[in-house]
Amino acid sequence: MTQPSSRPPNLLQPRLKAAPTFSSSILAATASTTPQVSRPSSRTREPDIQRPLPPTDTSDKATASFIRRVLCPHTHNTGDRNTTRPISEVLPPLTSSNDVDLQLYAIIAIVIKEFVYSWYAKITPDHVFVEEVVQMIAHCTRALEERLRGVDLEELLFDEIPELVERHIIAYRTAHEPLQRPPLRPDPRQVYHTLCPHPALSPIPNAEMPSTVNEQQQNEAAYCQLLVQGVLAVLLPPEDLENACLRTLVTDILGELILRNGIGGKASEGWFIWESIMKMVEKVKARLEANAKEEEVEVDGRSRLEKFGLLSTNEDAKNIMAGRRLTIPMSVSNIFWRILQYGYLAFIAMRFVILGLYTASSLPSRSSSSSSANPSSQAIMSSPIAKRPEAPMTMTMTVSPQRSKRPMLTMRIWSLASHLVDLDSQMPWLTASLSLLQHHLLTGIGRVAATDGLLDK
């Protein structure tokens, strides 16, 4: 009789993950003939084993998949060949940058999914209407980009935007500094809106009068609709403007969802601005902390008693004994190095000014460079919309004559800086001196600060 085997059944043994590629005899033979090689450490193998994808690649792939699923579902469900195509080949371009197009199409996909497909999918499964909406939005964004290329950035950044901010600061300070005291003191909001009236913000909302709140919201919605209709009338060709259904839907999407709810309801609120600033600060702080941790290589070899100052060393005793002797020489050396640093900074500043004045004569004229390099008329007429034969009248009506350049010293950025620091009330003598200096530089001998002058260039 054969004795029962003492081995446990195979069901109780753990299963191998993969079948061996060699037999046990071959492995034994190779193990006996080949020398043993030291196993590489885990540190050297970690980079080969773990290679996570960057978060940007993963988020971009998920965003592209969402855009295909919402805006072009017919290409998303046909197979792997079409799903691997980039968004720039499936959808019309919005701008000249593919990265910007991806983010803009993500916003458009969210808006269409939440506010168009919610009622349009119940009527018909056809996607032609949505494709026409996307084509119209793409046409508007391309035309808007062409017009933005013709904007005078110098005048926009240094004159127009500072002028608006300066008016806001003056009206705000005037509204919060009335002549009367309570109860005769008027409402600061009423004073501000009287100084800076706006049709979208009138009448002034009052919690005690609910009718004013509703009327102000209606005026704001009507103003956004009129603003979008005016923009579409300039950017779209006549055949798209004649389509009332598409024009109304695009107007509602841009005016109600983006301008009023997105920009007016969230982006312009204080909590959104502060939250955005906090997120940016946290990201910058995390990067700075990571760099600081990488640069920390020094090792403190002192004991805990020496680290906390509980145990004095021989060097500390020597420094204490010679403290009075080192006071005067150290103060003299600090003054010497301070003078040397300030002298070096003065030398760099003078060198910058001299080189700038020396090379200013060889710089091109501001008016000629702006009219030849970045004119609004050339940017508009070179756009693909202007080349279409359907819309010659729309393009010719929007071209404005070229205005002469203003001197940089007369732009409103300087008066804005003066109002920000309240220079008029703090140091009026300095304000008058700077105004006199500005007048002499603009109209004095040589006119160095006039347009295309030595200081203006």
C-alpha positions as CSV (number, residue, x, y, z in Angstrom):
1,M,0.0,0.0,0.0
2,T,1.2,3.4,-0.8
3,Q,1.4,5.8,2.0
4,P,-0.6,9.0,1.7
5,S,1.5,12.0,0.7
6,S,2.3,14.5,3.4
7,R,2.1,17.4,0.9
8,P,-0.9,19.6,1.2
9,P,-3.3,19.7,-1.7
10,N,-2.6,22.1,-4.5
11,L,-5.6,24.1,-3.7
12,L,-4.1,25.4,-0.6
13,Q,-0.9,26.6,-2.2
14,P,-0.7,30.1,-3.6
15,R,-0.9,30.4,-7.4
16,L,2.0,31.6,-9.4
17,K,1.5,34.9,-11.1
18,A,3.3,33.7,-14.3
19,A,4.6,30.4,-15.5
20,P,8.4,29.9,-15.4
21,T,10.2,30.2,-18.7
22,F,12.9,27.7,-17.8
23,S,12.9,24.3,-16.0
24,S,14.4,23.8,-12.5
25,S,17.3,21.8,-13.9
26,I,18.3,24.6,-16.4
27,L,18.0,27.2,-13.6
28,A,20.2,25.1,-11.3
29,A,22.8,24.6,-14.0
30,T,23.0,28.2,-14.9
31,A,23.1,29.2,-11.2
32,S,26.1,26.9,-10.7
33,T,28.0,28.1,-13.7
34,T,27.3,31.8,-13.8
35,P,28.8,34.1,-11.1
36,Q,26.4,35.9,-8.8
37,V,25.9,39.5,-9.7
38,S,25.1,42.0,-7.1
39,R,21.6,43.2,-7.1
40,P,21.1,46.8,-7.9
41,S,19.9,49.0,-5.1
42,S,16.4,50.2,-5.0
43,R,17.5,53.8,-5.4
44,T,18.8,53.2,-8.9
45,R,15.7,51.3,-10.0
46,E,13.1,53.8,-8.7
47,P,13.3,56.2,-11.7
48,D,12.8,53.3,-14.1
49,I,9.9,51.8,-12.2
50,Q,7.9,54.9,-11.2
51,R,7.4,57.4,-14.0
52,P,4.2,59.2,-13.4
53,L,2.8,61.4,-16.1
54,P,2.9,65.1,-15.5
55,P,-0.5,66.4,-14.2
56,T,-0.7,68.8,-17.2
57,D,-0.7,65.9,-19.7
58,T,-3.4,64.0,-17.8
59,S,-5.6,67.0,-17.4
60,D,-5.2,68.0,-21.1
61,K,-6.1,64.5,-22.2
62,A,-9.2,64.5,-20.0
63,T,-10.2,68.0,-21.3
64,A,-9.7,66.9,-24.9
65,S,-11.8,63.8,-24.3
66,F,-14.6,65.9,-22.7
67,I,-14.6,68.3,-25.7
68,R,-14.8,65.5,-28.2
69,R,-17.7,63.9,-26.3
70,V,-19.7,67.1,-26.1
71,L,-18.9,69.0,-29.3
72,C,-18.2,66.2,-31.8
73,P,-19.7,63.0,-30.5
74,H,-19.8,61.5,-34.1
75,T,-16.0,61.5,-34.2
76,H,-15.7,60.3,-30.5
77,N,-17.6,57.1,-31.1
78,T,-16.3,56.0,-34.5
79,G,-13.1,54.3,-33.2
80,D,-9.6,54.6,-32.0
81,R,-8.3,56.2,-35.2
82,N,-10.4,59.3,-34.9
83,T,-10.2,59.7,-31.1
84,T,-6.4,60.1,-31.3
85,R,-6.7,63.1,-33.7
86,P,-6.0,66.4,-32.0
87,I,-8.7,69.0,-31.3
88,S,-7.2,71.3,-34.0
89,E,-8.0,68.8,-36.7
90,V,-11.5,68.1,-35.5
91,L,-12.8,71.5,-34.6
92,P,-12.2,74.9,-36.2
93,P,-9.4,77.0,-34.7
94,L,-10.5,79.7,-32.3
95,T,-7.1,81.5,-32.0
96,S,-3.6,81.1,-33.3
97,S,-2.6,79.0,-30.2
98,N,-3.7,75.4,-29.8
99,D,-3.2,75.6,-26.0
100,V,-5.6,78.5,-25.8
101,D,-8.1,76.8,-28.1
102,L,-8.1,73.8,-25.8
103,Q,-9.1,75.9,-22.8
104,L,-11.6,78.0,-24.7
105,Y,-13.3,74.9,-26.2
106,A,-13.5,73.4,-22.7
107,I,-15.5,76.5,-21.5
108,I,-17.7,76.3,-24.7
109,A,-18.3,72.6,-24.1
110,I,-19.4,73.2,-20.5
111,V,-21.8,76.0,-21.5
112,I,-23.3,74.0,-24.4
113,K,-23.7,70.8,-22.3
114,E,-25.4,72.6,-19.4
115,F,-27.5,75.2,-21.3
116,V,-28.0,73.9,-24.8
117,Y,-28.1,70.1,-24.7
118,S,-30.4,70.3,-21.7
119,W,-33.3,71.3,-24.0
120,Y,-32.0,70.6,-27.5
121,A,-31.4,66.9,-26.9
122,K,-35.0,66.4,-26.1
123,I,-36.1,67.8,-29.5
124,T,-33.7,66.0,-31.8
125,P,-30.5,64.0,-31.7
126,D,-29.0,66.0,-34.6
127,H,-25.8,67.9,-33.9
128,V,-25.8,70.2,-36.9
129,F,-27.2,73.1,-34.9
130,V,-24.5,72.8,-32.3
131,E,-21.8,72.6,-35.0
132,E,-23.1,75.9,-36.5
133,V,-23.0,77.5,-33.1
134,V,-19.4,76.4,-32.7
135,Q,-18.6,77.7,-36.2
136,M,-20.1,81.1,-35.4
137,I,-18.2,81.4,-32.1
138,A,-14.9,80.4,-33.9
139,H,-15.5,83.1,-36.5
140,C,-16.0,85.7,-33.8
141,T,-12.9,84.8,-31.9
142,R,-10.7,84.8,-35.0
143,A,-12.0,88.2,-36.0
144,L,-11.5,89.5,-32.5
145,E,-8.0,88.3,-32.4
146,E,-7.2,90.0,-35.7
147,R,-8.6,93.3,-34.2
148,L,-6.7,92.9,-31.0
149,R,-3.4,92.7,-33.0
150,G,-4.2,96.2,-34.3
151,V,-4.6,97.7,-30.8
152,D,-2.1,100.4,-29.7
153,L,-0.8,98.7,-26.5
154,E,1.2,101.8,-25.5
155,E,-1.9,104.0,-25.4
156,L,-4.0,101.3,-23.9
157,L,-1.7,100.4,-21.0
158,F,-0.3,103.8,-20.2
159,D,-3.2,106.1,-21.0
160,E,-6.7,104.6,-21.4
161,I,-6.7,102.1,-18.5
162,P,-4.9,104.5,-16.1
163,E,-7.5,107.1,-16.9
164,L,-10.3,104.8,-16.0
165,V,-8.6,103.8,-12.8
166,E,-7.9,107.4,-11.9
167,R,-11.5,108.5,-12.4
168,H,-12.6,105.6,-10.2
169,I,-10.2,106.6,-7.4
170,I,-11.2,110.3,-7.5
171,A,-15.0,109.4,-7.5
172,Y,-14.5,106.9,-4.7
173,R,-12.6,109.4,-2.5
174,T,-15.1,112.1,-3.2
175,A,-18.0,109.9,-2.3
176,H,-16.5,108.9,1.0
177,E,-15.5,112.4,2.0
178,P,-18.7,114.4,2.0
179,L,-19.2,117.9,3.4
180,Q,-22.1,117.1,5.7
181,R,-22.3,114.8,8.7
182,P,-25.0,112.3,9.6
183,P,-28.0,112.4,9.3
184,L,-27.5,114.9,6.4
185,R,-24.7,112.8,4.9
186,P,-25.7,111.2,1.6
187,D,-25.2,107.6,0.7
188,P,-21.6,107.1,-0.7
189,R,-23.0,104.7,-3.4
190,Q,-25.4,107.3,-4.6
191,V,-22.7,109.9,-4.8
192,Y,-20.4,107.6,-6.6
193,H,-23.0,106.6,-9.2
194,T,-23.9,110.2,-9.7
195,L,-20.3,111.1,-10.5
196,C,-19.8,107.9,-12.6
197,P,-23.2,107.0,-14.1
198,H,-23.6,103.7,-16.0
199,P,-26.8,102.4,-17.7
200,A,-26.2,98.8,-16.5
201,L,-25.9,99.9,-12.8
202,S,-28.9,102.2,-12.6
203,P,-31.0,102.6,-10.6
204,I,-29.0,102.1,-7.5
205,P,-30.2,98.9,-5.8
206,N,-31.8,99.5,-2.4
207,A,-32.7,96.6,-0.1
208,E,-35.7,98.6,1.3
209,M,-37.1,99.0,-2.3
210,P,-37.1,95.6,-4.0
211,S,-38.3,97.1,-7.3
212,T,-35.0,99.0,-7.7
213,V,-33.1,95.7,-7.4
214,N,-35.2,94.0,-10.1
215,E,-35.0,97.0,-12.4
216,Q,-31.2,97.2,-12.0
217,Q,-30.9,93.5,-12.9
218,Q,-33.1,93.9,-16.0
219,N,-31.0,96.9,-17.1
220,E,-27.8,94.9,-16.6
221,A,-29.1,92.0,-18.7
222,A,-30.3,94.4,-21.5
223,Y,-26.9,96.2,-21.5
224,C,-25.1,92.8,-21.9
225,Q,-27.4,91.8,-24.7
226,L,-26.9,95.1,-26.5
227,L,-23.1,94.9,-26.0
228,V,-22.9,91.4,-27.5
229,Q,-25.2,92.3,-30.4
230,G,-23.0,95.3,-31.3
231,V,-19.9,93.1,-31.2
232,L,-21.5,90.4,-33.4
233,A,-22.6,93.1,-35.9
234,V,-19.0,94.1,-36.4
235,L,-17.4,90.7,-36.4
236,L,-19.9,88.5,-38.2
237,P,-20.5,88.5,-42.0
238,P,-24.0,89.4,-43.2
239,E,-25.2,85.8,-44.0
240,D,-24.6,84.8,-40.3
241,L,-26.3,87.9,-39.0
242,E,-29.4,87.1,-41.1
243,N,-29.8,83.8,-39.2
244,A,-31.9,85.0,-36.3
245,C,-32.0,81.7,-34.4
246,L,-28.2,81.3,-34.3
247,R,-27.7,85.0,-33.6
248,T,-30.1,84.9,-30.7
249,L,-28.6,81.8,-29.2
250,V,-25.0,83.1,-29.4
251,T,-26.1,86.4,-28.0
252,D,-27.7,84.7,-25.0
253,I,-24.6,82.5,-24.4
254,L,-22.1,85.3,-24.6
255,G,-24.2,88.0,-23.0
256,E,-26.1,86.1,-20.3
257,L,-23.8,83.2,-19.3
258,I,-20.3,84.7,-19.9
259,L,-20.6,88.4,-19.5
260,R,-23.3,88.7,-16.8
261,N,-23.0,85.4,-14.8
262,G,-19.3,84.6,-15.5
263,I,-17.6,88.0,-15.5
264,G,-20.2,90.2,-13.7
265,G,-21.4,87.6,-11.2
266,K,-18.1,85.9,-10.3
267,A,-14.9,87.3,-11.8
268,S,-15.6,90.9,-10.7
269,E,-16.5,90.0,-7.2
270,G,-14.1,90.7,-4.3
271,W,-14.1,87.1,-3.0
272,F,-13.2,85.7,-6.4
273,I,-10.3,88.1,-6.8
274,W,-8.9,87.4,-3.4
275,E,-9.3,83.7,-3.8
276,S,-7.4,83.9,-7.2
277,I,-4.6,85.9,-5.5
278,M,-4.4,83.4,-2.7
279,K,-4.1,80.4,-5.1
280,M,-1.4,82.2,-7.0
281,V,0.5,83.0,-3.8
282,E,0.2,79.4,-2.6
283,K,1.6,78.0,-5.9
284,V,4.5,80.4,-5.8
285,K,5.2,79.7,-2.1
286,A,5.2,76.0,-2.7
287,R,7.7,76.3,-5.5
288,L,9.9,78.6,-3.4
289,E,9.8,76.1,-0.5
290,A,10.7,73.2,-2.7
291,N,13.7,75.1,-4.1
292,A,14.7,76.0,-0.5
293,K,14.5,72.4,0.6
294,E,16.7,71.3,-2.3
295,E,19.3,73.9,-1.5
296,E,19.6,73.0,2.2
297,V,22.7,70.9,2.2
298,E,24.4,72.2,5.3
299,V,24.5,69.9,8.3
300,D,24.6,71.4,11.8
301,G,27.2,69.4,13.8
302,R,26.8,71.3,17.0
303,S,25.3,69.6,20.1
304,R,21.9,70.6,21.4
305,L,23.4,72.5,24.3
306,E,25.6,74.6,21.9
307,K,22.7,75.0,19.5
308,F,20.4,76.6,22.1
309,G,23.2,78.7,23.7
310,L,23.4,76.7,26.9
311,L,27.0,75.7,26.5
312,S,29.6,78.4,25.7
313,T,32.7,77.5,23.6
314,N,36.2,78.9,23.6
315,E,35.5,81.0,20.5
316,D,32.5,82.6,22.2
317,A,34.5,83.4,25.2
318,K,37.2,85.0,23.1
319,N,34.6,87.0,21.2
320,I,33.1,88.3,24.4
321,M,36.5,89.3,25.7
322,A,37.4,91.1,22.5
323,G,33.9,92.6,21.9
324,R,34.8,96.1,22.8
325,R,37.9,96.0,20.6
326,L,35.9,94.9,17.6
327,T,33.1,97.5,17.9
328,I,34.8,100.4,16.3
329,P,36.6,98.6,13.4
330,M,33.4,96.8,12.5
331,S,31.4,100.0,12.4
332,V,33.9,101.6,10.2
333,S,34.0,98.6,7.8
334,N,30.2,98.6,7.6
335,I,30.1,102.3,6.7
336,F,32.8,101.7,4.1
337,W,30.9,98.8,2.4
338,R,27.7,100.7,2.6
339,I,29.3,103.7,0.7
340,L,30.7,101.3,-1.8
341,Q,27.3,99.6,-2.5
342,Y,25.5,103.0,-2.9
343,G,28.3,104.2,-5.2
344,Y,28.0,101.1,-7.3
345,L,24.2,101.5,-7.6
346,A,24.7,105.2,-8.6
347,F,27.2,104.2,-11.2
348,I,24.8,101.6,-12.7
349,A,22.0,104.2,-12.8
350,M,24.1,106.8,-14.5
351,R,25.4,104.2,-17.0
352,F,21.8,103.2,-17.8
353,V,20.8,106.8,-18.4
354,I,23.8,107.7,-20.5
355,L,23.5,104.7,-22.7
356,G,19.8,105.3,-23.1
357,L,20.3,108.9,-24.2
358,Y,23.2,107.9,-26.5
359,T,21.2,105.2,-28.3
360,A,17.9,107.1,-28.4
361,S,18.9,109.0,-31.5
362,S,19.4,105.8,-33.5
363,L,15.9,104.4,-32.5
364,P,13.1,104.5,-35.1
365,S,10.3,107.0,-34.8
366,R,7.3,105.9,-32.6
367,S,4.7,107.1,-35.1
368,S,6.4,105.4,-38.1
369,S,7.1,102.2,-36.3
370,S,3.5,101.9,-35.0
371,S,1.9,102.7,-38.4
372,S,4.1,100.2,-40.3
373,A,4.4,97.4,-37.7
374,N,1.0,97.3,-36.0
375,P,-1.7,99.4,-37.7
376,S,-5.3,98.7,-36.9
377,S,-6.4,99.1,-40.6
378,Q,-3.8,96.6,-41.9
379,A,-4.7,94.1,-39.2
380,I,-8.4,94.3,-40.0
381,M,-8.0,94.2,-43.8
382,S,-5.5,91.3,-43.6
383,S,-7.9,89.1,-41.6
384,P,-9.7,86.2,-43.3
385,I,-13.1,88.0,-42.7
386,A,-12.1,91.1,-44.7
387,K,-10.9,89.0,-47.6
388,R,-14.4,87.5,-48.0
389,P,-16.4,89.2,-50.8
390,E,-19.6,89.1,-48.7
391,A,-18.6,91.7,-46.2
392,P,-16.7,94.6,-47.7
393,M,-19.0,97.3,-46.3
394,T,-18.6,96.0,-42.7
395,M,-14.8,96.2,-42.8
396,T,-14.5,99.5,-44.5
397,M,-16.8,101.2,-41.9
398,T,-14.7,100.0,-39.0
399,V,-11.3,101.4,-40.2
400,S,-10.4,104.6,-38.3
401,P,-7.8,107.2,-39.4
402,Q,-4.4,107.0,-37.8
403,R,-4.0,109.3,-34.9
404,S,-0.7,111.0,-33.9
405,K,1.2,109.6,-31.1
406,R,1.1,111.3,-27.7
407,P,4.3,111.9,-25.7
408,M,4.9,109.3,-23.0
409,L,5.3,112.1,-20.4
410,T,1.7,113.3,-21.0
411,M,0.0,109.9,-20.5
412,R,-2.2,109.3,-17.5
413,I,0.0,106.7,-15.9
414,W,1.9,109.5,-14.1
415,S,-1.1,111.2,-12.7
416,L,-2.5,107.8,-11.6
417,A,0.7,107.2,-9.6
418,S,0.3,110.6,-8.1
419,H,-3.3,110.0,-7.0
420,L,-2.4,106.5,-5.7
421,V,0.1,107.8,-3.2
422,D,-2.0,111.0,-2.6
423,L,0.8,113.3,-3.6
424,D,-1.4,116.3,-4.0
425,S,-2.3,116.5,-0.3
426,Q,0.8,114.9,1.2
427,M,3.5,117.0,-0.7
428,P,1.9,119.6,-2.9
429,W,5.2,121.4,-3.4
430,L,6.6,118.2,-5.0
431,T,3.6,117.9,-7.3
432,A,4.0,121.5,-8.4
433,S,7.8,121.0,-9.0
434,L,7.2,117.9,-11.1
435,S,4.5,119.7,-13.1
436,L,6.8,122.6,-13.9
437,L,9.6,120.1,-14.9
438,Q,7.2,118.3,-17.2
439,H,6.1,121.6,-18.8
440,H,9.8,122.6,-19.5
441,L,10.6,119.1,-20.9
442,L,7.7,119.2,-23.3
443,T,7.8,122.8,-24.5
444,G,11.2,124.1,-23.4
445,I,14.5,124.2,-25.3
446,G,15.0,121.1,-27.4
447,R,11.6,119.6,-26.5
448,V,13.3,116.4,-25.3
449,A,10.1,114.9,-24.0
450,A,7.9,115.7,-27.0
451,T,6.8,113.0,-29.4
452,D,9.9,111.3,-30.9
453,G,12.1,113.4,-28.7
454,L,15.3,112.2,-27.0
455,L,13.6,111.5,-23.7
456,D,10.4,110.2,-25.3
457,K,12.3,107.5,-27.2
